[in-house]
Amino acid sequence: GLLVYLGSEDFLGLETDLQLNFTDTRRIAKALLILGPGGISKADCLKKYKLIVDLLSKKYGNYRNREVIKDSISEDMVFDSVCNVILNGVHEIKTIWLLKEYEITAKLLGDYEGFFIEIDYVKLNRDKQLKKDKLKKSLRSL
């Protein structure tokens, strides 16, 4: 199942939401912490993302991979900053840490509501169990 907490307190001046996904055995398989849109602006979206990445690196060590995902339309558009491209939803930055039992992904993305930093924690063996549980549930409903 899915459980969503809407934060009443901020974290580093950012709005917070937390989503927890559970397996059928009531163990957490995934946790998604969503920061924003409150507290992130065009002027500081990269600065806030870098702060989060730095904090995660202090806790989990150097990240494994960083990806910049661009929609091809972004090449044809003129923007005054990378944050404007991100806000239009045609550019996102993803940083990945791979630990023994967990994969942690931090993403900076945007849409009409504003900027978001999503931090996704996945326990690798439980993620597989979550997918199996969903498949079993789908097959039962047929």
Beta strands, then each sheet from edge to edge (+ up, - down):
strand 1: 2-6
strand 2: 16-22
strand 3: 28-35
strand 4: 65-70
strand 5: 91-98
strand 6: 102-111
strand 7: 114-123
sheet 1: 1+ 2- 3+ 7- 6+ 5- 4+
end
